[in-house]
Amino acid sequence: MSSNITPHPAAEAETEHSDRASGLFRTLPHNVEAEKALLGAIFANNKAYEKVSEFLLPEHFAMAENGLIFGAASRLIERGQIANPVTMTRYFEQDENLTDVGGQTYLSELAASVVSIINAGEYGRIIFDLHLKRELIGLGEDVTNRAYGGEVDDEATDQIEAAEQTLYDLATTGQYEGGFQPFKTSIIEALEMAEAAHKRDGALAGVTTGLNDLDAMLGGLHPSDLIILAGRPSMGKTALATNIAYNAAYTHHQSGGKEGSVVGFFSLEMSAEQLATRIISEQTETPSDSIRKGKITTPQFDRLVAMSQALHDIPIFIDDTPALTVSALRTRARRLKRKNNLGMIVVDYLQLISGSSSSRNDGRVQEVSEITRGLKTLAKELDVPVLALSQLSRAVEQREDKRPQLADLRDSGSIEQDADVVMFIFREEYYLERKGTSQHDNESDDKFYQRQQRNDERLDKVRNMAEVIISKQRHGPVGTVNLQFTGEFTRFGDLDQYHQQDY
């Protein structure tokens, strides 16, 4: 019934021109012979279905009747039953669509049209490829018609993002490159990671943060991980994220791409100019406030100019578009990955990302859950670490000990669940400086003085210090890393003291 000698249908679509001279009419790409050959192969041996079941759907067939037959065969086979012209006849006895193409006779014709069971997978790929081409044509027509439309609120940039999102969905739907891989492959990949770690003197092969103590605890920021950095306002979330981004990009530049990474920084709160000012301030040790107000000397300005020129080649790309959606962020990240080999993403901050309209209707917690899932999916898809900043609830301020906890994550939803690492930044100095030193009612002068003195002594101990509290790490220990923080330069650095707990 089958033969390996008879040639199978060509991969190219059958294209007909009713008027070849003018090209006024062209049929959509299709290959009915490939569809019939695949269905015939499945009828001849139901195991042929396994070669296409992972990516091929009934709607991918150009001929609707063939799609109906494929769908019915799929249901039978997945229930453990046999799919052939005899078992499928009852499905189509009352179906006018199948009657129009010949009914039982057409099913028998399909069974006789099998060319080679071996080529079933190739037939499926031909059908799927032509489906994609038809979808591309439809997308092009939609883009054209929408661009011609006269809707005032339908801006060109929105149309571009919508088209990019549709194109992305089209590119990722029905991909058949995935599936199981042998354990041997996984072992080799794990060994390669261990080798890379060994060459880095014991540190894991993640993207460096530029902070030795933090790298020692985390092993760097790992590809496919979603890392949440959370804290209350004025704790230094953006400053630490900016430091980490700069350190990773600088290391990448200095090592010729062997270490560190190209960084994509999505700044939904601050402008690109403000972020650049922070980096220049840190590198030149010039207060950022003085830079903004122009209160700098000529030598300081000359140093700023020299440093800015040195920073030109540092591979940091900043997108300061406000209220980006997850889909728009993903589209831009994929583009940067393709053009500039993106190796790390920073998002400042999570709560400023817009969810889809459906998630917004379901409430804020559901919206944040969609956002965190989207960021985790993006990390896995691009195989890069995603460092996302997050706000904390006001519950922190109601406690005597202001150190954050996992329960303090604002709109927590699935933040803790989706994240591979959750870190909190805490500066006790901030709270001690603002702690009331006014004398309480019925408090003697001596007790007030003693209390004030204790506060000052504690403030001296924690001045210019920050704690990074690692409360969750999927593949490592939790604990606390102490860092130095210089507020006027928005700079974080290592401390000689390194405290680690709760293995």
FENFENLIN-V241671 format. One record per pair of residues at least 12 apart in sequence whose ideal C-beta (glycine too) atoms are under 10 Angstrom apart, sorted by the first residue. I is the first residue (numbers start at 0). J is the second residue. If there is no record, write none. Layout:
BEGIN
i-><I;I>
j-><J;J>
END
This chain:
BEGIN
i-><0;0;0;0;0;0;0;0;1;1;1;1;1;1;1;1;1;1;2;2;2;3;3;3;3;3;4;4;5;5;5;5;6;6;6;7;7;7;7;7;7;7;7;7;7;7;7;8;8;8;8;8;8;8;8;8;8;8;8;8;9;9;9;9;10;10;10;10;10;10;10;10;11;11;11;11;11;12;12;12;12;12;12;12;12;12;12;12;12;13;13;13;13;13;13;13;13;13;14;14;14;14;15;25;26;27;27;27;27;27;27;27;27;28;28;28;28;28;28;28;28;28;29;29;29;29;29;29;29;29;30;30;30;30;30;30;30;31;31;31;31;31;32;32;32;32;33;33;33;33;33;33;33;33;33;33;33;33;33;34;34;34;34;34;34;34;34;34;34;34;34;34;34;34;34;35;35;35;35;35;35;35;35;35;35;35;35;36;36;36;36;36;36;36;36;36;36;36;37;37;37;37;37;37;37;37;37;37;37;37;37;37;37;37;37;37;38;38;38;38;38;38;38;38;38;38;38;38;38;38;38;39;39;39;39;39;39;39;39;39;39;39;40;40;40;40;40;40;40;40;40;40;40;40;40;41;41;41;41;41;41;41;41;41;41;41;41;41;41;42;42;42;42;42;42;42;42;42;42;42;42;42;42;42;42;43;43;43;43;43;43;43;43;43;43;44;44;44;44;45;45;45;45;45;45;45;45;46;46;46;47;47;47;47;47;47;47;47;47;47;48;48;48;48;48;48;48;48;48;49;49;49;50;50;50;50;50;50;50;50;50;50;51;51;51;51;51;51;51;51;51;51;51;52;52;52;52;52;53;53;53;53;53;53;53;54;54;54;54;54;54;54;54;54;54;54;54;55;55;55;55;55;55;55;55;55;55;55;56;56;56;56;56;56;56;56;57;57;57;57;57;58;58;59;59;59;59;59;59;59;59;59;59;60;60;60;60;61;61;61;61;62;62;63;63;64;64;64;64;64;64;64;64;64;65;65;65;65;66;66;67;67;67;67;67;68;68;68;68;68;68;68;68;68;68;68;68;69;69;69;70;71;71;71;71;71;71;71;72;72;72;72;74;74;75;75;83;83;83;83;84;84;84;84;84;84;84;84;84;85;85;85;85;86;87;87;87;88;88;88;88;90;91;91;91;120;123;124;127;127;127;130;130;130;131;131;131;131;134;134;134;134;134;135;135;137;137;138;138;138;138;138;139;141;141;141;141;142;142;142;142;142;142;145;145;145;145;146;146;146;156;156;157;159;159;160;160;160;160;160;160;161;161;162;163;163;163;163;163;163;163;164;164;164;164;164;165;166;167;167;167;167;168;170;171;171;191;192;192;192;192;195;196;196;198;199;199;199;199;201;201;202;202;202;202;202;203;203;203;203;203;203;203;203;204;204;204;204;204;205;205;205;205;205;205;205;205;205;205;205;205;206;206;206;206;206;206;206;206;206;206;206;206;206;206;206;206;206;206;206;206;206;206;207;207;207;207;207;207;207;207;207;207;207;207;207;208;208;208;208;208;208;208;208;208;208;208;208;208;208;209;209;209;209;209;209;209;209;209;209;209;209;209;210;210;210;210;210;210;210;210;210;210;210;210;211;211;211;211;211;212;212;212;212;212;212;212;212;212;212;212;212;212;213;213;213;213;213;213;213;213;213;213;214;214;214;215;215;215;215;216;216;216;216;216;216;216;216;216;216;216;216;216;217;217;217;217;217;217;217;217;217;217;218;218;218;219;219;219;219;219;220;220;220;220;220;220;220;220;220;220;220;220;221;221;221;221;221;221;221;221;221;222;222;222;222;222;222;222;222;222;222;223;223;223;223;223;223;223;223;223;223;223;224;224;224;224;224;224;224;224;224;224;224;224;224;225;225;225;225;225;225;225;225;225;225;225;225;225;225;225;225;225;225;225;225;225;225;226;226;226;226;226;226;226;226;226;226;226;226;226;226;226;226;226;226;227;227;227;227;227;227;227;227;227;227;227;227;227;227;227;227;227;227;227;227;227;227;227;228;228;228;228;228;228;228;228;228;228;228;228;228;228;228;228;228;228;229;229;229;229;229;229;229;229;229;229;229;229;229;229;229;229;229;229;229;229;229;230;230;230;230;230;230;230;230;230;230;230;230;230;230;230;230;231;231;231;231;231;231;231;231;231;231;231;231;231;231;231;231;232;232;232;233;233;233;233;233;234;234;234;234;234;234;234;234;234;234;234;234;234;235;235;235;235;235;235;235;235;235;235;235;235;236;236;236;236;236;236;236;236;236;236;237;237;237;237;237;237;237;237;237;237;237;238;238;238;238;238;238;238;238;238;238;238;238;238;239;239;239;239;239;239;239;239;239;239;239;240;240;240;240;240;240;240;240;240;240;240;240;241;241;241;241;241;241;241;241;241;241;241;241;241;241;241;242;242;242;242;242;242;242;242;242;243;243;243;243;243;244;244;244;244;244;244;244;244;244;244;244;244;244;244;245;245;245;245;245;245;245;245;245;245;246;246;246;247;247;247;247;247;247;247;247;247;247;247;247;248;248;248;248;248;248;248;248;248;248;248;248;248;249;249;249;249;249;249;249;249;250;251;251;251;251;251;251;252;252;252;252;252;253;256;256;256;259;259;259;260;260;260;260;260;260;260;260;261;261;261;261;261;261;261;261;261;261;261;261;261;262;262;262;262;262;262;262;262;262;262;262;262;262;262;263;263;263;263;263;263;263;263;263;263;263;263;263;263;263;263;263;263;263;263;263;264;264;264;264;264;264;264;264;264;264;264;265;265;265;265;265;265;265;265;265;265;265;265;265;265;265;265;265;265;265;266;266;266;266;266;266;266;266;266;266;266;267;267;267;267;267;267;267;267;267;267;267;267;267;267;267;267;268;268;268;268;268;268;268;269;269;269;269;270;270;270;271;271;271;271;271;271;272;272;272;273;273;273;273;274;274;274;274;274;275;275;275;275;276;276;276;276;276;277;277;277;277;278;278;278;278;278;278;278;279;279;279;279;279;279;279;280;280;280;280;280;280;281;281;281;281;281;281;281;281;282;282;282;282;282;282;282;282;282;283;283;283;283;283;283;283;283;283;283;284;284;284;284;284;284;285;285;285;285;285;285;285;286;286;286;286;286;286;287;287;287;287;288;288;289;290;314;314;314;314;315;315;316;316;316;316;316;316;317;318;318;318;318;319;321;321;322;322;322;323;323;323;323;324;324;324;324;324;324;324;324;325;325;325;325;325;325;325;325;325;325;325;325;325;325;325;326;326;326;326;327;327;328;328;328;328;328;328;328;328;328;329;329;329;329;329;329;329;331;332;332;332;332;332;332;332;332;332;333;333;333;335;336;336;336;336;336;337;340;341;341;342;342;342;342;343;343;343;343;343;343;344;344;344;344;344;344;344;344;344;345;345;345;345;345;346;346;346;346;346;346;346;346;347;347;347;347;348;348;348;348;349;349;349;349;349;349;349;349;349;349;349;349;350;350;350;350;350;350;350;350;350;350;350;351;351;351;352;352;352;352;352;352;352;352;353;353;354;354;354;354;354;354;355;355;355;357;358;358;362;362;363;363;363;364;364;364;364;364;365;365;365;366;366;367;367;367;367;367;367;367;367;367;368;368;368;368;368;368;368;369;369;370;370;370;370;370;370;371;371;371;371;371;371;371;371;371;371;371;372;372;372;372;373;373;374;374;374;374;374;375;375;375;375;375;375;376;378;378;384;384;385;385;386;386;387;387;387;388;389;389;389;389;389;389;389;389;389;390;390;390;390;391;391;391;391;391;391;391;391;391;392;392;392;392;392;392;393;393;394;394;394;395;395;395;395;396;400;400;400;401;401;401;401;401;401;402;402;402;402;402;402;402;403;403;403;403;403;403;403;403;404;404;404;405;405;405;405;405;406;407;407;408;408;408;415;415;416;418;418;418;418;419;419;419;419;419;420;420;420;420;420;420;420;420;421;421;421;421;421;421;421;422;422;422;422;422;422;422;422;422;423;423;423;423;423;423;424;424;424;424;424;424;424;425;425;425;425;425;425;426;426;426;426;426;426;426;426;426;427;427;427;427;427;427;427;427;428;428;428;428;428;428;428;428;428;428;428;429;429;429;429;430;430;431;431;431;431;431;431;431;431;432;432;432;434;434;434;434;434;435;436;436;436;436;437;438;438;461;462;463;463;463;463;463;463;463;464;464;464;464;464;464;465;465;465;465;465;465;465;465;465;466;466;466;466;466;466;467;467;467;467;467;468;469;469;469;470;475;476;476;476;476;477;477;477;477;478;478;478;478;478;478;479;479;479;479;479;480;480;480;480;480;480;481;481;481;481;481;481;481;482;482;483;483>
j-><39;42;43;44;110;111;113;116;39;40;43;44;113;114;115;116;117;118;113;114;115;114;115;116;117;118;114;115;36;113;114;115;114;115;118;32;33;36;40;114;115;117;118;119;121;122;125;30;31;32;33;34;35;36;37;114;118;121;122;125;30;32;33;125;30;33;121;122;124;125;128;129;28;30;125;128;129;26;27;28;29;30;33;61;125;128;129;132;133;26;28;29;30;31;32;33;61;129;26;27;28;29;29;136;61;61;129;130;132;133;134;136;137;61;128;129;130;131;132;133;135;136;60;61;62;126;129;130;132;133;61;62;122;125;126;128;129;60;61;62;65;126;112;114;122;125;60;61;65;114;118;121;122;123;124;125;126;128;129;59;60;61;62;64;65;66;68;69;109;112;122;123;125;126;129;62;65;68;105;108;109;110;111;112;113;114;122;109;112;113;114;115;118;119;121;122;125;126;50;51;55;60;65;69;109;112;113;114;118;119;120;121;122;123;125;126;60;65;68;69;72;82;105;106;108;109;110;112;113;119;122;108;109;110;111;112;113;114;115;116;119;122;109;110;112;113;114;115;116;117;118;119;120;122;123;68;69;72;73;76;82;83;109;110;113;116;119;122;123;68;72;81;82;83;84;85;86;87;106;107;109;110;111;112;113;83;109;110;111;112;113;114;115;116;119;83;113;116;119;72;75;76;79;80;81;82;83;76;116;119;76;113;115;116;117;118;119;120;122;123;69;72;73;75;76;77;82;119;123;76;119;120;116;117;118;119;120;121;122;123;124;175;69;73;119;120;121;122;123;124;126;127;175;73;76;77;123;175;123;173;174;175;176;177;178;120;123;124;126;127;172;173;174;175;176;177;178;69;73;120;122;123;124;126;127;130;173;175;69;70;73;126;127;130;172;173;69;70;71;72;73;70;130;123;126;127;128;129;130;131;133;134;173;126;127;129;130;126;129;130;133;100;126;96;100;91;94;96;97;98;99;100;101;105;100;105;109;126;96;126;90;91;94;96;97;82;84;87;90;91;94;96;97;100;105;106;109;82;123;126;90;86;87;89;90;91;94;97;86;87;90;109;87;90;87;90;106;107;109;110;103;104;105;106;107;108;109;110;111;103;106;107;110;106;103;106;109;102;103;106;107;106;103;105;106;175;175;175;173;174;175;169;172;173;169;170;172;173;165;166;168;169;172;166;169;165;169;162;165;166;168;169;162;158;161;162;165;158;159;161;162;165;166;157;158;161;162;158;159;162;320;327;327;327;330;323;324;326;327;330;331;326;327;330;326;327;329;330;331;333;334;324;326;327;329;330;326;330;326;329;330;333;326;333;333;380;204;204;205;221;222;258;218;219;257;214;218;219;258;215;218;214;215;217;218;219;215;217;218;219;220;221;474;475;218;219;221;222;258;217;218;219;220;221;222;224;226;247;260;343;384;219;220;221;222;224;243;244;246;247;248;250;251;258;259;260;261;262;342;343;383;384;386;219;220;243;246;247;249;250;251;254;258;259;260;343;220;226;239;240;242;243;244;246;247;250;259;386;467;491;242;243;244;245;246;247;248;249;250;259;491;492;493;239;242;243;246;467;480;482;483;491;492;493;494;480;492;493;494;497;467;479;480;481;482;492;493;494;495;496;497;498;499;239;243;422;467;469;480;482;491;493;497;246;480;493;480;493;497;499;420;422;467;469;472;475;476;477;478;479;480;497;499;384;420;422;467;469;472;474;475;476;480;472;474;475;247;258;259;260;384;243;247;260;342;343;345;383;384;385;386;419;420;378;382;383;384;419;420;473;474;475;260;342;343;378;379;381;382;383;384;385;375;377;378;379;380;381;382;383;384;385;419;375;378;379;383;384;385;386;418;419;420;472;473;474;344;346;371;372;373;374;375;376;377;378;379;384;385;386;387;414;417;418;419;420;421;473;240;243;343;345;374;378;384;385;386;387;388;418;419;420;421;422;469;472;346;348;349;371;374;385;386;387;388;389;405;408;414;415;417;418;419;420;421;422;423;470;471;240;243;345;346;347;348;349;386;387;388;389;418;420;421;422;423;424;467;348;349;387;388;389;390;391;403;405;407;408;409;411;414;418;421;422;423;424;468;470;348;388;389;390;391;395;403;407;422;423;424;425;426;465;467;468;390;391;392;393;395;396;401;403;407;409;423;424;425;426;429;430;390;391;429;426;429;430;433;486;391;395;401;403;423;424;425;426;429;430;465;466;484;424;425;426;429;465;467;482;484;486;489;490;491;268;347;348;388;389;390;391;422;423;424;266;268;269;273;274;277;345;347;348;388;489;277;280;281;287;424;465;484;485;486;488;489;490;491;386;388;422;424;465;467;482;484;489;490;491;264;266;274;345;346;347;348;386;387;388;424;491;264;266;269;273;274;275;277;278;281;315;345;347;489;490;491;277;278;281;482;484;489;490;491;492;262;343;345;386;491;260;262;263;264;274;278;313;315;317;343;344;345;347;386;262;264;274;277;278;281;282;310;313;315;259;262;491;259;260;261;262;313;314;315;342;343;345;384;386;260;261;262;264;278;310;312;313;314;315;316;342;343;262;278;282;310;312;313;314;315;313;313;314;315;340;342;343;310;312;313;314;315;313;314;340;342;314;342;343;314;340;341;342;343;344;383;384;313;314;315;316;335;336;338;339;340;341;342;343;383;313;314;315;316;317;335;339;341;342;343;344;345;383;386;314;315;316;317;318;328;331;332;334;335;336;339;341;342;343;344;345;346;381;383;385;315;316;317;318;319;343;344;345;346;347;386;316;317;318;319;320;323;327;328;331;332;344;345;346;347;348;351;352;385;387;317;318;319;320;321;345;346;347;348;351;388;318;319;320;321;322;323;328;346;347;348;349;350;351;352;353;388;319;321;347;348;350;351;388;317;319;347;348;317;319;321;315;316;317;318;319;320;291;317;319;287;291;317;319;315;317;319;345;347;307;310;315;317;288;290;291;303;489;290;488;489;490;306;307;310;313;315;489;490;302;303;304;306;307;310;488;303;306;487;488;489;490;306;485;487;488;489;490;491;492;302;303;306;307;309;310;313;488;490;295;299;300;302;303;304;305;306;307;488;299;302;485;487;488;490;299;300;302;303;306;487;488;299;485;486;487;488;489;486;487;488;489;486;487;487;303;339;340;341;342;343;345;331;332;335;338;339;341;345;331;332;335;346;347;351;353;351;352;353;346;351;352;353;352;353;354;355;356;369;370;373;346;352;353;354;355;358;366;369;370;371;372;373;374;376;377;353;354;355;373;352;353;344;346;352;353;370;373;374;377;385;344;373;374;376;377;380;381;344;344;346;374;377;378;380;381;383;385;377;380;381;381;377;380;381;382;383;381;383;381;383;381;382;383;384;378;381;383;384;385;386;374;377;378;381;383;384;385;386;387;384;385;386;387;388;370;374;377;385;386;387;388;389;386;387;388;389;387;388;389;390;367;370;371;374;387;388;389;390;408;409;410;414;363;366;367;370;387;388;389;390;409;410;414;370;388;390;366;367;369;370;371;373;374;387;366;370;366;367;368;369;370;373;369;370;373;369;370;373;410;412;409;410;412;410;411;412;413;414;410;412;413;410;412;389;408;409;410;411;412;413;414;417;410;411;412;413;414;416;417;412;413;387;410;412;413;414;417;387;389;410;411;412;413;414;415;416;417;418;412;413;416;417;385;417;386;387;414;417;418;387;413;416;417;418;419;417;417;419;419;420;418;419;420;422;414;417;418;424;408;409;410;411;414;418;421;422;423;407;408;409;410;403;404;406;407;408;409;411;423;424;406;407;408;409;410;411;407;409;406;407;409;407;423;425;430;430;425;427;430;425;426;427;429;430;431;423;425;427;466;468;470;479;421;422;423;424;425;466;468;470;423;468;470;418;421;423;470;471;470;423;470;421;423;470;470;471;471;470;471;472;473;471;472;473;474;475;469;470;471;472;473;474;475;477;468;469;470;471;472;473;477;467;468;469;470;471;472;477;479;480;466;467;468;469;470;479;465;466;467;468;482;484;491;464;465;466;467;468;479;461;462;463;464;465;466;482;484;486;457;458;460;461;462;464;465;466;457;458;459;460;461;462;463;464;465;484;486;461;465;484;486;458;461;454;455;457;458;459;460;461;462;454;458;462;450;451;454;457;458;454;450;451;454;455;451;450;451;481;484;482;483;484;485;486;492;494;481;482;483;484;494;496;480;481;482;483;484;486;491;492;494;479;480;481;482;484;498;479;480;481;482;491;480;499;500;501;501;502;499;500;501;502;499;500;501;502;497;498;499;500;501;502;497;498;499;500;501;493;494;496;497;498;499;493;494;495;496;497;498;499;494;497;495;496>
END
